[in-house]
């Protein structure tokens, strides 16, 4: 996903789940699998925001085979920089299981 209006649609219509380092917005849509990653300017400069999105993409690749159809938006929080990868994996798994998005 790249368009602002796509992100806004998922923010407004989808369900959200929060953890310490990640927020998931999920909108179930049969036959559609879209994903978007975002980090706000509150996190820092472009280097930090891109690092946060890279970490989210790496987590997404681990679970990508077991996702249900729908649109996913992952939002990075400030804690994503300080947390070790194991903690991020636990947070990522927590938001996915709460949203019931894993098959």
C-alpha positions as CSV (number, residue, x, y, z in Angstrom):
1,X,0.0,0.0,0.0
2,X,1.2,3.4,-0.8
3,X,-1.7,5.8,-1.1
4,X,-2.7,8.0,1.9
5,X,-6.4,7.3,1.3
6,X,-5.8,3.5,1.5
7,X,-4.1,3.9,4.9
8,X,-6.9,6.3,6.1
9,X,-9.6,3.8,5.1
10,X,-8.0,1.0,7.1
11,X,-7.5,3.4,10.1
12,X,-11.1,4.4,10.1
13,X,-12.8,1.0,9.2
14,X,-10.4,-1.6,10.6
15,X,-9.8,-3.0,14.0
16,X,-6.7,-2.0,15.9
17,X,-4.5,-3.8,18.4
18,X,-1.7,-2.3,20.4
19,X,1.4,-3.6,22.1
20,X,4.4,-1.8,23.5
21,X,6.3,-1.4,20.2
22,X,3.7,-2.1,17.5
23,X,0.2,-1.1,16.5
24,X,-1.8,-3.3,14.1
25,X,-4.8,-2.0,12.1
26,X,-6.6,-4.9,10.3
27,X,-9.5,-4.8,7.9
28,X,-10.7,-8.3,6.8
29,X,-11.3,-8.4,3.0
30,X,-11.8,-11.8,1.2
31,X,-9.4,-12.3,-1.6
32,X,-7.2,-9.3,-0.8
33,X,-3.8,-9.3,0.9
34,X,-2.3,-5.8,1.3
35,X,0.1,-4.6,3.9
36,X,1.5,-1.2,4.8
37,X,4.2,-0.1,7.3
38,X,4.4,3.4,8.8
39,X,6.4,5.3,11.3
40,X,5.4,8.9,12.3
41,X,7.8,11.8,12.5
42,X,7.5,11.6,16.3
43,X,10.0,8.7,16.1
44,X,12.8,10.8,14.7
45,X,14.5,11.6,11.5
46,X,14.2,9.6,8.2
47,X,17.0,7.2,9.2
48,X,15.2,6.2,12.4
49,X,11.8,5.9,10.7
50,X,13.2,3.7,7.9
51,X,15.0,1.5,10.5
52,X,11.7,1.0,12.3
53,X,9.9,0.1,9.1
54,X,12.7,-2.4,8.2
55,X,12.3,-4.1,11.5
56,X,8.5,-4.4,11.0
57,X,9.1,-5.8,7.5
58,X,11.5,-8.4,8.9
59,X,8.8,-9.5,11.4
60,X,6.2,-9.6,8.7
61,X,8.3,-11.9,6.6
62,X,8.4,-14.5,9.4
63,X,4.6,-14.7,9.6
64,X,3.5,-13.9,6.1
65,X,2.5,-17.5,5.2
66,X,0.0,-17.7,8.1
67,X,-2.0,-14.5,7.6
68,X,-5.7,-14.3,6.8
69,X,-6.9,-12.3,3.8
70,X,-7.3,-8.6,4.5
71,X,-5.5,-5.3,4.7
72,X,-2.8,-4.8,7.4
73,X,-1.2,-1.6,8.5
74,X,1.7,-1.9,11.0
75,X,2.6,1.3,12.9
76,X,5.9,1.6,14.7
77,X,6.1,3.0,18.3
78,X,9.1,4.6,19.9
79,X,9.9,1.4,21.9
80,X,10.8,-0.4,18.7
81,X,14.3,1.0,18.8
82,X,15.3,-0.2,22.2
83,X,13.6,-3.6,22.2
84,X,15.6,-6.7,21.2
85,X,14.3,-8.7,18.3
86,X,12.9,-11.4,20.6
87,X,10.7,-8.8,22.4
88,X,9.6,-7.4,19.1
89,X,8.6,-10.9,18.0
90,X,6.6,-11.4,21.1
91,X,4.8,-8.0,20.6
92,X,4.2,-8.8,17.0
93,X,2.7,-12.2,17.8
94,X,0.6,-10.7,20.6
95,X,-1.1,-8.1,18.3
96,X,-1.7,-10.8,15.6
97,X,-3.2,-13.3,18.0
98,X,-5.4,-10.6,19.6
99,X,-6.7,-9.5,16.2
100,X,-7.3,-13.2,15.2
101,X,-5.4,-12.7,11.9
102,X,-3.4,-15.9,12.0
103,X,-4.7,-19.1,10.3
